[in-house]
Amino acid sequence: MKHTFLDRLSDVSLENKPVFVAFVIVLTLIFGYFSFQTRFDANISNINYMTDEQKEDMAYFQKMMTVNGGYQKVYAVTSDSTMDGALEKSQHLQPSLDRLVHEKAVHEYSSCSQFVVSMAEQRRRLELWENFIERHKAELTTALRSAMQAEGFAPDSFNDYYSLLSKRYQPQQPAYFAPLTTTLFAGNISIDKAEGRYNIVNVLSVKDKDMQLVKAKLADKDCFSFDITSMNSAIANHLSNDFNYIGFACGLIVLLFLWLSFGNLELALLSFVPMAVSWLWILGIMSLCGMQFNIVNIILATFIFGQGDDYTIFMTEGSMYEYAYRRKMLASYKHSIIISALIMFIGIGTLIIARHPALHSLAEVTIAGMFSVVLMAYIFPPLIFNVLVKTRGAYRRRPLRLKNLAVMGCCAVVFFSQLITVTCWDLSFLGFCRSRRNVDYGSEDTNSGCSCLTYATSQASYSVLKG
């Protein structure tokens, strides 16, 4: 029967090569150190694809949309459970925004608070209007009538104007301003129907160097501020933190199900260790090669983690089969793993030549991940399994168990603690006897007594060690 390249590759037993295993362990320590330096790229714009011409056009249009270029939009938002409350908070924010404009920290800002105001602000403005009309109504009407007659207007041409001066206005509900809020100021008002919150948005034009200053000065106001870049980064960071939590939780769940599946803690840990080591390799390789996780490839990383789980389970099952039936079957399991890994390499790894950053990052994680999980599945399950069931090339009478190792460790601790205790006790009595020997009491009896104590202590030590 002719053996293919995959057959010869499946027959390689890396776990039986001590130098290679030691080299892998050293690399694991190195990758484990660098794994803490792996970063998550929170800037979603870095995974967008644009040609050089498109980037130049985008920069040109962004410059045209700002005055003198270099300005970014910062959104200062006031929120309340009622529209009137949100408008009131936005009105209180206006002096702070005006002050920032005066200090040149903000170039300009747009807001609906000059036209759509709260009920309290309406009352204040109406009171000012009424006081003004009360003082100047006669002057306004008399001067207008004189000018009308001089210019030849009809006497009733400005009756509507006189009606406006005589009309008594009342504060109106926010719905009264719908013609403004649904058209001109539609971008300044946001309603969260799910949470029952009303938001008034003030849009600020701020230079890049002043963004943190503006946000800091708005931090102590009754509002919150953000820009698009920081908002996308915050979302991505939350996803990254959630992914870390989910990763640890899933790892524990996988370990629990492996334990329930195999019915043996040793086999569960044997299958779990390669996954943990391969994750260190993935993070370390990405850190050393300058690769970063992003919102796209981090999803694929979970899939690769699952593939590694399957591979280690296959290798553990193969080792158990060989132990149970004394037949060489591990090579066939390795053959299946190689085929599965090659499919992943061909299917996703070829995206390494893609120009799109997101697709390219998928290929990077696939290459680093599949190489790591396949190598760890090849080495650690049979290596650890052979340590448990073999000694000096022959099968043990009973496989090593964590319970037996724990009992042995406890016995060793008890033995050495008793040995140290008895030795210290013996030495203390010997020191006591020597000090009494130096006392001049005509001391042959004392010396014989010390000798008896020493002999008794020695017998006690012997009996404890023997027991």
C-alpha positions as CSV (number, residue, x, y, z in Angstrom):
1,M,0.0,0.0,0.0
2,K,1.4,3.3,-1.0
3,H,1.7,5.9,1.7
4,T,0.9,9.5,1.0
5,F,2.6,12.6,2.4
6,L,-0.3,13.0,4.9
7,D,0.2,9.4,6.0
8,R,3.8,9.9,6.7
9,L,3.0,13.2,8.5
10,S,0.4,11.4,10.6
11,D,3.0,8.8,11.7
12,V,5.3,11.4,13.2
13,S,5.2,11.3,17.0
14,L,6.3,14.7,18.2
15,E,5.6,13.8,21.8
16,N,8.5,11.2,21.7
17,K,11.1,13.8,20.8
18,P,12.3,15.3,24.1
19,V,14.3,18.1,22.4
20,F,11.3,19.3,20.4
21,V,9.0,19.1,23.5
22,A,11.5,21.2,25.5
23,F,11.7,23.7,22.7
24,V,7.9,24.0,22.6
25,I,7.8,24.5,26.4
26,V,10.3,27.3,26.1
27,L,8.4,28.9,23.3
28,T,5.2,28.6,25.4
29,L,6.9,30.6,28.3
30,I,8.0,33.2,25.8
31,F,4.6,33.5,24.1
32,G,3.0,33.5,27.5
33,Y,5.0,36.6,28.5
34,F,4.2,38.4,25.2
35,S,0.5,37.4,25.3
36,F,-0.2,40.2,27.8
37,Q,0.9,42.7,25.2
38,T,-1.7,41.7,22.6
39,R,-3.9,44.7,21.8
40,F,-7.5,45.1,20.6
41,D,-7.9,47.6,17.8
42,A,-10.9,49.6,18.9
43,N,-10.8,52.0,15.9
44,I,-13.4,50.4,13.5
45,S,-12.3,52.7,10.7
46,N,-9.0,50.7,10.5
47,I,-10.9,47.7,9.1
48,N,-12.6,49.7,6.3
49,Y,-11.2,49.3,2.8
50,M,-10.5,52.4,0.7
51,T,-8.2,52.9,-2.1
52,D,-5.6,55.7,-2.0
53,E,-7.7,57.8,-4.3
54,Q,-10.8,57.3,-2.0
55,K,-8.8,58.3,1.0
56,E,-7.6,61.4,-0.6
57,D,-11.2,62.3,-1.7
58,M,-12.5,61.6,1.8
59,A,-9.8,63.9,3.4
60,Y,-10.7,66.6,0.8
61,F,-14.5,66.4,1.5
62,Q,-13.9,66.4,5.3
63,K,-11.8,69.5,4.9
64,M,-14.5,71.2,2.8
65,M,-17.1,70.4,5.5
66,T,-15.3,72.2,8.2
67,V,-14.1,75.8,8.5
68,N,-10.4,76.0,7.8
69,G,-10.3,72.3,8.3
70,G,-9.2,70.3,11.3
71,Y,-12.5,70.4,13.2
72,Q,-14.3,67.4,14.7
73,K,-17.8,67.1,15.9
74,V,-18.4,66.8,19.6
75,Y,-21.9,66.1,20.8
76,A,-23.1,67.5,24.2
77,V,-26.3,65.8,25.2
78,T,-28.8,66.6,28.0
79,S,-31.2,63.9,28.9
80,D,-34.4,63.6,31.0
81,S,-37.5,61.5,31.3
82,T,-39.6,64.4,29.9
83,M,-39.0,66.7,26.9
84,D,-39.5,69.7,29.1
85,G,-36.8,68.5,31.5
86,A,-34.3,67.8,28.7
87,L,-35.0,71.3,27.2
88,E,-34.5,72.9,30.7
89,K,-31.1,71.2,31.1
90,S,-30.0,72.2,27.7
91,Q,-31.0,75.8,28.4
92,H,-28.7,75.7,31.5
93,L,-25.9,74.3,29.4
94,Q,-25.9,77.2,26.9
95,P,-23.9,79.7,29.0
96,S,-21.1,77.1,29.3
97,L,-21.1,76.5,25.6
98,D,-21.0,80.3,25.0
99,R,-18.0,80.5,27.4
100,L,-16.2,77.8,25.5
101,V,-16.8,79.7,22.2
102,H,-15.5,82.9,23.8
103,E,-12.4,81.0,25.0
104,K,-11.8,79.7,21.5
105,A,-12.0,76.1,22.7
106,V,-15.1,75.6,20.5
107,H,-15.3,77.2,17.1
108,E,-19.1,77.2,16.9
109,Y,-22.1,75.1,17.9
110,S,-25.6,74.4,16.8
111,S,-28.5,74.0,19.2
112,C,-32.3,74.2,19.2
113,S,-32.3,75.9,22.6
114,Q,-32.7,79.4,21.0
115,F,-36.0,78.4,19.4
116,V,-37.4,75.4,21.2
117,V,-37.3,76.0,25.0
118,S,-38.8,74.7,28.2
119,M,-42.0,75.9,29.8
120,A,-40.1,77.9,32.4
121,E,-38.0,79.6,29.8
122,Q,-41.1,80.4,27.7
123,R,-42.7,82.1,30.8
124,R,-39.5,84.1,31.4
125,R,-39.3,85.3,27.7
126,L,-43.1,86.1,27.6
127,E,-42.7,88.2,30.7
128,L,-39.9,90.1,29.1
129,W,-42.0,90.6,26.0
130,E,-45.0,91.8,27.9
131,N,-42.9,94.3,29.9
132,F,-41.5,95.6,26.7
133,I,-44.9,96.0,25.0
134,E,-46.3,97.7,28.1
135,R,-43.5,100.3,27.9
136,H,-43.3,100.9,24.1
137,K,-46.6,99.9,22.6
138,A,-47.9,103.4,22.2
139,E,-44.6,104.5,20.5
140,L,-44.7,101.5,18.1
141,T,-48.3,102.1,17.0
142,T,-48.1,105.9,16.8
143,A,-44.9,105.9,14.8
144,L,-46.2,103.3,12.4
145,R,-49.5,105.1,11.7
146,S,-47.6,108.3,11.0
147,A,-45.3,106.5,8.5
148,M,-48.3,104.7,6.9
149,Q,-50.1,108.0,6.2
150,A,-46.9,109.6,4.9
151,E,-46.3,106.7,2.5
152,G,-49.9,106.4,1.4
153,F,-50.7,103.0,2.9
154,A,-54.3,102.0,3.6
155,P,-55.4,102.4,7.2
156,D,-56.0,98.7,7.7
157,S,-52.7,97.5,6.1
158,F,-51.1,96.6,9.4
159,N,-54.0,95.4,11.5
160,D,-52.4,92.0,11.9
161,Y,-49.4,93.7,13.3
162,Y,-51.5,95.6,15.9
163,S,-53.2,92.3,16.8
164,L,-49.8,90.7,17.5
165,L,-48.9,93.6,19.8
166,S,-52.2,93.2,21.7
167,K,-52.3,89.4,21.9
168,R,-51.7,87.6,25.2
169,Y,-49.5,84.6,24.6
170,Q,-49.3,81.4,26.8
171,P,-46.5,78.9,27.2
172,Q,-46.9,75.9,24.8
173,Q,-46.1,72.2,25.1
174,P,-43.2,70.8,23.1
175,A,-45.6,69.3,20.6
176,Y,-46.6,72.8,19.5
177,F,-43.1,73.2,18.0
178,A,-43.4,70.1,15.9
179,P,-42.9,72.0,12.6
180,L,-39.5,72.9,13.9
181,T,-38.5,69.8,15.8
182,T,-39.4,67.5,12.9
183,T,-37.6,69.5,10.2
184,L,-35.0,72.1,11.0
185,F,-34.0,70.6,14.4
186,A,-34.6,67.0,13.7
187,G,-30.9,66.3,14.3
188,N,-30.9,68.0,17.7
189,I,-33.7,66.0,19.3
190,S,-33.6,62.3,20.0
191,I,-36.2,60.2,21.7
192,D,-35.4,56.8,23.2
193,K,-38.8,55.2,23.3
194,A,-37.5,51.9,24.8
195,E,-36.0,53.7,27.9
196,G,-38.5,56.6,27.9
197,R,-35.8,59.2,27.6
198,Y,-35.7,62.5,25.8
199,N,-32.3,63.8,24.6
200,I,-31.3,67.3,23.4
201,V,-28.2,67.3,21.3
202,N,-25.8,70.3,21.0
203,V,-23.3,69.8,18.1
204,L,-19.9,71.5,18.7
205,S,-17.1,72.1,16.2
206,V,-13.9,71.5,18.0
207,K,-10.3,71.2,17.0
208,D,-8.5,67.9,17.6
209,K,-6.2,69.4,20.2
210,D,-9.0,70.9,22.2
211,M,-11.3,67.8,22.3
212,Q,-10.2,66.5,25.6
213,L,-10.3,70.0,27.2
214,V,-13.9,70.5,26.0
215,K,-14.9,67.1,27.3
216,A,-13.3,67.8,30.6
217,K,-15.1,71.1,31.0
218,L,-18.4,69.5,30.2
219,A,-17.8,66.6,32.5
220,D,-19.1,68.5,35.6
221,K,-22.2,69.7,33.8
222,D,-25.6,68.0,33.7
223,C,-24.8,66.4,30.4
224,F,-22.6,63.8,28.7
225,S,-20.4,64.4,25.7
226,F,-18.8,62.2,23.0
227,D,-17.5,62.1,19.5
228,I,-17.9,59.5,16.9
229,T,-14.4,58.1,17.2
230,S,-14.5,57.7,20.9
231,M,-18.0,56.3,20.8
232,N,-16.9,53.6,18.3
233,S,-13.8,52.9,20.5
234,A,-16.0,52.6,23.6
235,I,-18.3,50.1,21.9
236,A,-15.3,48.1,20.7
237,N,-13.7,48.2,24.2
238,H,-16.9,46.9,25.7
239,L,-17.0,44.1,23.2
240,S,-13.4,43.3,24.0
241,N,-14.1,43.2,27.8
242,D,-17.2,41.1,27.2
243,F,-15.2,38.7,25.0
244,N,-12.6,38.2,27.8
245,Y,-15.3,37.5,30.2
246,I,-17.1,35.1,27.8
247,G,-13.7,33.5,27.0
248,F,-13.1,32.6,30.6
249,A,-16.7,31.5,31.2
250,C,-16.7,29.3,28.1
251,G,-13.3,27.8,29.1
252,L,-14.8,26.8,32.5
253,I,-17.9,25.5,30.8
254,V,-15.9,23.5,28.3
255,L,-13.8,22.0,31.2
256,L,-17.0,21.1,33.1
257,F,-18.5,19.3,30.1
258,L,-15.2,17.5,29.4
259,W,-15.2,16.3,32.9
260,L,-18.8,15.1,32.6
261,S,-18.1,13.6,29.2
262,F,-15.0,11.6,30.1
263,G,-16.1,11.0,33.7
264,N,-12.5,11.6,34.8
265,L,-10.9,14.8,35.9
266,E,-7.5,13.8,34.6
267,L,-8.8,13.2,31.1
268,A,-10.7,16.5,31.2
269,L,-7.6,18.4,32.2
270,L,-5.6,16.5,29.6
271,S,-8.0,17.7,26.9
272,F,-8.1,21.3,28.3
273,V,-4.4,22.0,28.7
274,P,-3.7,22.0,24.9
275,M,-6.4,24.6,24.4
276,A,-5.0,26.9,27.1
277,V,-1.5,26.5,25.8
278,S,-2.6,27.1,22.2
279,W,-4.4,30.3,23.3
280,L,-1.1,31.6,24.8
281,W,0.6,30.8,21.5
282,I,-2.0,32.6,19.5
283,L,-1.8,35.7,21.7
284,G,2.0,35.6,21.8
285,I,2.4,35.2,18.0
286,M,0.0,38.0,17.4
287,S,1.9,40.3,19.7
288,L,5.3,39.5,18.2
289,C,4.0,39.8,14.6
290,G,2.3,43.1,15.3
291,M,-1.2,41.7,14.7
292,Q,-4.2,43.0,16.6
293,F,-7.7,41.7,17.4
294,N,-10.6,43.7,16.0
295,I,-14.3,43.4,16.1
296,V,-14.2,41.0,13.0
297,N,-11.4,38.5,13.6
298,I,-12.1,38.1,17.4
299,I,-15.3,36.3,16.4
300,L,-13.2,33.9,14.3
301,A,-10.9,33.3,17.2
302,T,-13.7,31.7,19.2
303,F,-14.3,29.3,16.3
304,I,-10.6,28.4,16.2
305,F,-10.8,27.8,20.0
306,G,-13.6,25.4,19.3
307,Q,-11.6,23.6,16.6
308,G,-8.8,23.2,19.0
309,D,-11.2,21.7,21.5
310,D,-12.3,19.1,18.9
311,Y,-8.8,18.2,18.0
312,T,-7.6,17.6,21.5
313,I,-10.7,15.4,22.2
314,F,-9.9,13.4,19.1
315,M,-6.3,12.9,20.3
316,T,-7.5,11.9,23.8
317,E,-10.0,9.4,22.4
318,G,-7.2,7.9,20.2
319,S,-4.8,7.6,23.2
320,M,-7.6,6.0,25.2
321,Y,-8.3,3.5,22.4
322,E,-4.6,2.5,22.1
323,Y,-4.5,2.0,25.9
324,A,-7.7,0.0,26.0
325,Y,-7.1,-2.3,23.0
326,R,-3.3,-2.1,22.6
327,R,-3.6,-1.2,18.9
328,K,-2.0,1.7,17.1
329,M,-4.8,4.0,16.1
330,L,-3.5,7.5,16.9
331,A,-2.2,8.0,13.4
332,S,-5.7,7.8,11.9
333,Y,-6.9,10.5,14.3
334,K,-3.9,12.7,13.3
335,H,-4.8,12.2,9.7
336,S,-8.3,13.5,10.2
337,I,-7.0,16.5,12.1
338,I,-4.6,17.4,9.3
339,I,-7.3,17.2,6.7
340,S,-9.6,19.4,8.8
341,A,-6.8,22.0,9.4
342,L,-5.9,22.1,5.8
343,I,-9.5,22.9,4.8
344,M,-9.4,25.8,7.2
345,F,-6.0,27.0,5.9
346,I,-7.2,26.8,2.3
347,G,-10.6,28.3,2.9
348,I,-9.7,31.2,5.1
349,G,-5.9,31.3,5.2
350,T,-5.8,32.3,1.5
351,L,-7.4,35.6,2.5
352,I,-3.9,36.7,3.6
353,I,-3.5,38.1,0.1
354,A,-6.7,40.1,0.4
355,R,-6.4,43.9,0.3
356,H,-9.4,44.5,2.6
357,P,-8.1,45.0,6.1
358,A,-10.9,43.0,7.7
359,L,-10.4,40.0,5.4
360,H,-6.6,40.2,5.8
361,S,-7.0,40.1,9.6
362,L,-9.2,37.0,9.4
363,A,-6.4,35.2,7.6
364,E,-3.8,36.3,10.1
365,V,-5.8,34.9,13.0
366,T,-6.5,31.7,11.1
367,I,-2.9,31.0,10.2
368,A,-1.6,31.7,13.8
369,G,-4.6,30.0,15.4
370,M,-4.7,26.8,13.3
371,F,-1.0,26.3,13.5
372,S,-1.1,26.6,17.3
373,V,-4.1,24.4,18.0
374,V,-2.9,21.6,15.6
375,L,0.6,21.6,17.1
376,M,-0.7,21.5,20.7
377,A,-3.2,18.8,19.8
378,Y,-0.3,16.7,18.3
379,I,2.0,17.0,21.3
380,F,0.2,17.4,24.7
381,P,-2.6,14.9,24.7
382,P,-0.5,11.8,23.9
383,L,2.5,13.2,26.0
384,I,0.4,13.7,29.1
385,F,-1.5,10.5,28.6
386,N,1.7,8.5,28.3
387,V,3.0,10.1,31.6
388,L,-0.2,8.9,33.3
389,V,-0.3,5.4,32.0
390,K,3.4,4.5,31.2
391,T,6.6,4.3,33.1
392,R,10.0,3.4,31.4
393,G,8.2,2.5,28.2
394,A,5.8,0.0,29.8
395,Y,2.2,0.4,30.9
396,R,1.7,1.0,34.6
397,R,-0.4,-1.4,36.6
398,R,-2.7,1.5,37.4
399,P,-2.7,4.9,35.8
400,L,-1.6,7.9,37.8
401,R,-4.6,9.7,39.4
402,L,-4.7,13.2,40.9
403,K,-6.3,11.7,44.0
404,N,-3.3,9.4,44.5
405,L,-0.8,12.2,43.9
406,A,-2.7,14.4,46.4
407,V,-2.6,11.6,49.0
408,M,1.1,11.0,48.4
409,G,1.8,14.7,48.7
410,C,-0.1,14.9,52.0
411,C,1.8,11.9,53.3
412,A,5.1,13.5,52.4
413,V,4.2,16.7,54.1
414,V,3.1,14.9,57.3
415,F,6.3,12.7,57.3
416,F,8.7,15.6,56.8
417,S,6.9,17.8,59.4
418,Q,7.1,15.0,62.0
419,L,10.8,14.4,61.1
420,I,11.6,18.1,61.5
421,T,9.6,18.3,64.8
422,V,11.3,15.3,66.4
423,T,14.7,16.5,65.2
424,C,14.2,19.9,66.8
425,W,12.9,18.3,70.0
426,D,16.0,16.1,70.2
427,L,18.4,19.0,69.5
428,S,16.7,21.1,72.2
429,F,17.2,18.3,74.8
430,L,20.7,17.8,73.8
431,G,21.4,21.5,74.2
432,F,19.7,21.4,77.7
433,C,21.9,18.4,78.7
434,R,25.1,20.1,77.6
435,S,24.2,23.2,79.5
436,R,23.6,21.2,82.7
437,R,26.9,19.4,82.1
438,N,28.7,22.7,82.4
439,V,27.1,23.4,85.8
440,D,29.4,22.3,88.6
441,Y,27.1,20.0,90.7
442,G,29.5,17.0,91.0
443,S,27.5,15.8,88.0
444,E,28.0,12.2,87.2
445,D,24.3,11.7,88.0
446,T,23.4,14.6,85.9
447,N,25.4,13.4,83.0
448,S,23.8,10.0,83.2
449,G,20.4,11.7,83.4
450,C,21.2,13.6,80.2
451,S,22.3,10.4,78.6
452,C,19.0,8.8,79.5
453,L,17.1,11.8,78.1
454,T,19.1,11.7,74.9
455,Y,18.5,7.9,74.5
456,A,14.8,8.4,75.2
457,T,14.5,11.1,72.6
458,S,16.3,9.0,70.1
459,Q,14.0,6.1,70.7
460,A,11.0,8.5,70.4
461,S,12.3,9.8,67.0
462,Y,12.8,6.3,65.8
463,S,9.3,5.1,66.8
464,V,7.7,8.2,65.1
465,L,9.7,7.6,61.9
466,K,8.9,3.9,62.0
467,G,5.3,4.6,62.5
